[in-house]
Amino acid sequence: MSYVQRDENGRIFGLYANRQEGFAEEWLDADDPELIAFGGEQLAVTERAWRDTALAAVVWLRDRHRDQQDLGGSTTLTAEQFQELLLYMQALRDWPQSEQFPEAEHRPVAPPWIAEQHP
């Protein structure tokens, strides 16, 4: 149950527990289909933001490995780790198209060794 704020097209873009004089005066019950749909949209936005952050957090690792290869020296990651990293990054990119999206318990899981890496 919430007071809602709508944009100029009538779409909900804000929820409030209390009435907000002048901009959130319309009350919707918790089982209102429009409110349920809004909750799903917000969850998808949140999960995409999580995905973007998770992807950005490992780009440096991929770039470092490629730079080390290009320089012809030894690499910090093994070939197997690099392959796992690329697969994880692809899983992150594919996450919004998966059937389980946006359920957080089905997020792609990073290989455990990634947590041990430091830029």
matplotlib code that plots the C-alpha trace (Angstrom):
import matplotlib.pyplot as plt

x = [0.0, 1.6, 1.1, 2.4, 4.0, 3.4, 5.2, 3.6, 2.6, 0.8, 3.5, 4.4, 8.0, 7.8, 6.4, 5.8, 4.5, 2.9, 1.0, 3.2, 1.2, 1.1, 2.9, 2.1, -1.5, -2.9, -3.2, -2.8, -3.4, -0.5, -2.4, -3.1, -1.7, -0.1, 1.8, 2.9, 4.2, 6.1, 7.8, 8.9, 10.3, 12.2, 13.6, 14.9, 16.5, 18.2, 19.5, 20.8, 22.7, 24.1, 25.2, 26.8, 28.8, 29.9, 31.0, 32.9, 34.6, 36.4, 37.2, 40.6, 41.4, 40.7, 42.5, 45.6, 45.7, 45.5, 48.2, 50.5, 49.9, 50.5, 53.8, 54.9, 55.6, 54.2, 50.5, 49.1, 46.2, 46.4, 44.8, 42.1, 41.4, 41.2, 38.7, 36.6, 36.8, 35.5, 32.7, 31.7, 31.7, 29.6, 27.2, 26.8, 26.1, 23.5, 21.9, 19.0, 17.9, 17.8, 14.5, 15.3, 16.0, 15.6, 15.6, 18.8, 19.3, 20.0, 22.7, 25.9, 28.5, 32.1, 34.8, 36.1, 39.7, 38.6, 38.1, 41.9, 42.9, 43.8, 44.4]
y = [0.0, 3.2, 6.7, 7.0, 9.7, 9.8, 11.3, 13.4, 10.2, 8.8, 6.2, 5.5, 6.6, 7.1, 5.3, 6.8, 5.4, 8.8, 11.2, 13.8, 17.0, 18.2, 15.3, 11.9, 12.0, 8.9, 5.8, 2.3, -1.0, -3.5, -5.9, -3.3, -4.7, -1.4, -1.3, -4.9, -4.2, -1.1, -3.3, -5.7, -2.9, -1.5, -4.9, -5.2, -1.8, -2.8, -6.1, -4.3, -1.9, -4.8, -6.5, -3.3, -2.9, -6.5, -6.3, -3.0, -4.6, -7.2, -5.3, -4.3, -8.0, -8.9, -5.8, -6.6, -10.1, -9.0, -6.3, -8.9, -11.2, -8.4, -7.5, -11.1, -11.6, -13.9, -13.5, -13.2, -15.4, -18.9, -19.7, -21.5, -18.6, -16.2, -18.5, -18.6, -14.8, -14.4, -16.9, -15.0, -11.7, -13.2, -14.6, -11.1, -9.6, -12.3, -12.1, -9.6, -12.0, -15.1, -16.7, -16.2, -12.5, -10.5, -13.0, -12.2, -15.8, -16.7, -14.1, -15.2, -16.2, -15.1, -17.7, -17.6, -16.7, -13.3, -12.1, -12.7, -10.4, -6.8, -4.0]
z = [0.0, -1.2, -2.3, -5.8, -7.8, -11.6, -14.5, -17.2, -19.1, -16.0, -15.3, -11.6, -10.8, -7.0, -4.0, -0.6, 2.7, 3.5, 1.4, -0.3, -0.7, -4.2, -5.9, -4.4, -3.3, -5.1, -3.0, -4.5, -2.6, -2.5, -4.8, -7.4, -10.8, -11.7, -8.4, -8.8, -12.3, -11.0, -8.4, -11.1, -13.2, -10.2, -9.4, -13.0, -12.8, -9.6, -11.1, -14.2, -11.9, -10.0, -13.2, -14.5, -11.3, -11.2, -14.9, -14.3, -11.3, -13.4, -16.7, -15.3, -14.7, -18.3, -19.6, -17.5, -18.8, -22.4, -21.8, -20.3, -23.3, -25.8, -24.0, -24.4, -20.7, -18.1, -17.1, -13.7, -14.6, -16.0, -19.3, -17.4, -15.1, -18.1, -19.8, -16.5, -16.3, -19.9, -19.3, -16.1, -18.0, -20.7, -18.1, -16.7, -20.1, -20.7, -17.3, -18.2, -21.0, -18.8, -17.8, -14.1, -14.5, -12.2, -9.4, -7.4, -6.3, -10.0, -10.6, -12.3, -9.7, -9.9, -9.8, -6.2, -7.2, -8.5, -4.9, -4.4, -7.3, -6.8, -9.3]

ax = plt.figure().add_subplot(projection="3d")
ax.plot(x, y, z, "-o")
ax.set_aspect("equal")
plt.show()
